[in-house]
C-alpha cells in the first residue's frame, strides 16, 4: 500500500463545504476550558460535515492561536456561534424540533451504542466542561442523556475524544439509514 498525497484525498474547499449537505447534527460546547479541545472539536465537525457548533459560557471563540493550532482552518469551514447561556440555547433548539442530547454520566443515561439514531430527527449534542461535565440544569432540560461505555479504571474521556466517538457513532448510524 502507498500513502495518499493530500491532493489525492479529494477534500472539499471551504466554499464547497459551505454548500454541501450537512449531517443533521449541531454540537454544543458547555463551558469548555481548553482551547486545544475547542480546536479539535472544530476539526471533527469539519470531518463529518456538522451543521454548526455553539460555543457557550466560558468556551473561547475564534480567532485564537491555540484554537487555530488544533483546528487547522476548520474554524473557517464550520459554522459557529457564541451563546452566553447554554440552557437558553437548549430551550430555543427544542422549540425548533431539535432533539437535545447531553453526553454525560447520569441516572438512566442510555449507552451510546444502544441509542437509536433516526434519520428524521435533527440532533443537538451537548458536551461539558472538562472537570464538571454538562451542567445539571442542562442535563435536566435535555431530551435524552447518553453515556459512552467505558471499561477501564478511569471515569471519563477527554472532551475532544468524546466528541469524536459520539459524532462518529451518530454519523455512521445515519449513513446506514440512507
ABEGO torsion letter per residue (X at the ends): XBBBBAAAAGBBBAAAAAABBBBBBBBBBBGBABAAAAAAAAAAAAAAGBABBBBBEABBBOBBAAAAAAAGGAAAABBBBBBABAAAAAAAAAAAGBBBBBBBBBBGBBBAAABBBBAABBBBBBBBBAAAEBBAAAAAABABBBBBBBABABABBBAAAAAAAAAAAAAAAAAAAX
